């Protein structure tokens, strides 16, 4: 999946955060070519969803201006450029 395809897919999702968060995170791991929680930690000892998490109060919407979609795309583009440079130098 390309960064553009990832953004296009997730931009249109209207599911509640709890419903979509694990799928979103797993696809992000795949996009960045890093292990997802199940692959990295099959026993769930240190890298698992909501391990030891508790909610004390409501929070801000993740889209509340903290990181823009353009900034995310820019960061992903930079990562892809760095990855491509490493592959060509190897």
C-alpha positions in Angstrom: 0.0 0.0 0.0 1.3 3.4 -0.9 1.1 6.4 1.5 -1.5 8.0 -0.9 -3.6 4.8 -0.9 -3.4 4.6 2.9 -4.6 8.2 3.3 -7.3 7.8 0.7 -8.7 4.7 2.4 -8.6 6.1 6.0 -9.8 9.6 5.1 -13.2 8.3 4.2 -13.6 6.0 7.2 -16.4 7.1 9.6 -16.1 4.2 12.1 -15.7 5.0 15.8 -12.2 5.1 17.0 -12.6 1.9 19.0 -13.9 0.0 16.0 -11.1 1.0 13.6 -8.1 1.7 15.7 -6.4 -1.7 15.6 -6.9 -2.1 11.8 -5.6 1.4 11.2 -2.6 0.7 13.4 -1.8 -2.7 11.8 -2.1 -1.1 8.3 0.2 1.7 9.4 2.8 -0.8 10.6 2.5 -2.6 7.2 2.9 0.7 5.4 6.0 1.6 7.4 7.4 -2.0 7.0 7.5 -2.7 10.7 6.1 -5.6 12.7 2.6 -5.2 13.9 1.9 -6.1 17.6 1.0 -9.7 17.0 4.1 -10.4 14.8 6.4 -8.5 17.2 5.0 -9.8 20.4 2.8 -12.9 20.0 2.5 -13.4 23.7 1.3 -9.8 24.3 3.9 -9.1 26.9 5.1 -5.7 25.8 3.5 -4.7 22.5 -0.3 -5.1 22.6 -3.4 -3.1 22.2 -4.7 -1.5 25.4 -2.3 -3.4 27.7 -2.8 -1.8 31.1 -4.7 1.1 29.6 -7.5 2.8 31.5 -9.6 5.7 30.5 -10.0 8.4 33.0 -11.8 11.0 30.9 -12.6 11.9 27.3 -10.0 13.2 25.0 -9.6 15.4 22.0 -10.4 14.1 18.5 -7.1 13.0 16.9 -7.9 15.2 14.0 -8.1 18.4 16.1 -5.2 20.1 14.3 -2.4 18.1 16.0 -0.9 16.7 12.8 -2.3 17.6 9.3 -2.8 15.1 6.6 -0.2 16.9 4.5 2.3 16.6 7.3 1.6 12.9 7.6 2.0 12.5 3.8 5.2 14.5 3.9 6.7 12.3 6.7 5.7 9.1 4.8 7.2 10.4 1.6 10.5 11.2 3.4 10.5 7.7 4.9 10.0 6.2 1.5 12.8 8.3 0.0 15.2 7.2 2.7 14.2 3.5 2.3 14.7 3.8 -1.5 18.1 5.4 -1.0 19.2 2.6 1.3 18.0 0.0 -1.2 19.9 1.5 -4.1 23.1 1.8 -2.0 23.0 -1.8 -0.9 
